[in-house]
């Protein structure tokens, strides 16, 4: 099969088959683009919801909001769905919209290089197959590559070690002494799920998290039937969930002091479950709620209060054989280590495998921090769009809303390439460096007054301490600023294979060499920035 596709060319290549990749595939088909492939490194669709199968794995966004607007599901079994139901939903999306013929499983992208003369990307997969694509959608997502910290002595540990995103279901934790490292979204789900069956659970907490009650319940049969027969009820439910979260943005992005009331609610939630004053002290954060992601759980605190659980209020410093040593000197002998330490969010591994117009990798281009025009396009990497790119993350709502906004941008991008290329040529759009800089200066300026810039150390921050992860606005605003591709923010390149002139210049002949052109309406940095400076919410 690889040999048959050795010299294959497609109009669009999509990398990843999670929400971003499948959503891109659906929108491409709806736009009349059928010449595309979806490259998926696993053997099934689902992305992070395929990989993360740890006990207790679930979403912390309500189900009716954590789904595509064009693929509503009236049969969600709970208000907050578990991993198995979300993965089943994505499998159903792939089937319902006829996406499977486009998907290549077990096809991890090993290298992707831009050809400045042919104006296309050359992609090599782990199977040895090679194909070219005029346009690429990077939908690998920031939660796709597990991150295990470099702990001195870890290689000497004689027991079992795995990350929550790489759960070993063949290893039985029953009766074992287990250490969980980290107190993020995955860890607070794992702890109560495994606590009843382990002999001893030791939780290493570098920083306590703010935890709010989880308003989760079963959605009854009658309620689901109403949603199925009366779609308007499903729509209203989604709109209410969305509207509440839109109203919260002002507190997160502009007025962090308003979050004090939420802190009081979180503190009361903790005190109801934890009676020990010393443990309460250890579990109380010293930073403003929202600076790190707010977590939702009804059983995390009760699990910590159980007699077989020990909370070590210090990060893991080193491993000596089967003994774990915390930074404060606390020691714990364990049989297994579970890392709930997150993902490579600000240093995505795929960036090392993408080479742009000048041969520089995306990782090298982002050495001082990730930047992309409107969260989508990096300068020097033409016809490449990243779904859930820099500063597109959310701290309080559904990422599906951001993904769908970016897919609007993607469709317009592809249409503009078709128009610019004409019937016999090709075109490329490369984000202008000054437009990228202006956009990111604007985003970072808004970030300064937000709760995410109040001093905590979170996974939102890169190695330089800059927040390159979160979008400091509403989802409706993001939808407006990604409604269309503004050509004045891009450098346009055209290639004519028929030997005709390019933009009135001498013909390029059959070599397909590209010519640079000034986009209509370009007026330098001012024109490139005006559109988004007027888009900010009041």
TAKA-V168816 format. One record per backbone hydrogen bond with DSSP energy under -1.0 kcal/mol. NH is the residue of the N-H (numbers start at 1). CO is the residue of the C=O. Records with the same first field share a line. If there is no record, write none. Layout:
# TAKA-V168816
NH=CO  CO
This chain:
# TAKA-V168816
5=1
6=3
8=5
10=132
11=35
12=35
13=135
14=37
15=137
16=39
22=18
23=19
24=20
25=21
26=22
27=23
28=24
29=25
30=26
31=27
32=29
33=28
36=34
37=12
38=102
39=14
40=104
46=17
49=46
50=47
51=47
52=48
57=54
59=81
63=79
65=62
66=62
67=65
79=217
83=57
86=82
87=83
88=84
89=85
90=86
91=87
92=88
93=89
94=90
95=91
96=92
97=93
98=95
99=94
102=99
103=100
104=38
106=42
107=40
110=124
111=124
112=353
113=122
114=355
115=120
119=115
120=115
121=133
122=113
123=131
124=111
125=129
126=108
128=125
131=123
132=8
133=121
134=10
135=11
136=383
137=13
138=385
139=15  137
147=342
151=149
154=151
156=153
157=154
160=335
162=337
164=339
166=163
171=168
175=197
176=173
178=200
179=336
180=202
181=338
182=204
188=184
190=186
191=187
194=190
195=191
197=194
198=194
199=176
200=176
201=308
202=178
203=310
204=180
205=312
212=295
216=214
219=77
224=220
225=221
226=222
227=223
228=224
229=225
230=226
233=230
235=231
236=232
237=233
238=234
239=235
240=236
241=237
242=238
243=239
244=240
245=241
246=242
247=243
252=248
253=249
254=250
255=250
258=255
259=256
260=257
263=259
264=260
265=261
266=262
267=263
268=264
269=265
270=266
271=267
272=268
274=270
280=276
281=277
282=278
283=279
291=288
295=210
297=212
303=299
304=300
305=301
306=303
309=306
310=201
312=203
314=312
317=325
318=325
319=152
320=323
323=320
324=332
325=318
326=330
327=315
329=326
332=324
334=322
335=177
336=177
337=160
338=179
339=162
340=181
344=145
345=343
351=348
352=349
353=350
355=112
356=360
357=380
359=356
362=354
363=351
365=361
366=362
367=364
369=366
373=377
375=372
376=373
377=373
381=378
383=429
385=136
386=376
387=138
391=468
393=469
401=398
403=399
404=400
405=401
406=402
407=403
408=404
409=405
410=406
411=407
412=408
413=409
414=410
415=411
416=412
417=413
418=414
419=415
420=416
421=417
422=418
426=495
428=493
430=491
432=489
436=432
437=433
438=434
439=435
440=436
441=437
442=438
443=439
444=440
445=441
446=442
447=443
448=444
450=447
451=252
453=450
454=451
461=458
462=466
465=462
468=460  466
471=393
473=471
478=474
479=475
480=476
481=477
482=478
483=480
489=486
490=487
491=430
492=517
493=428
494=515
495=426
497=424
505=502
515=494
517=492
522=519
528=524
529=525
530=526
533=529
534=530
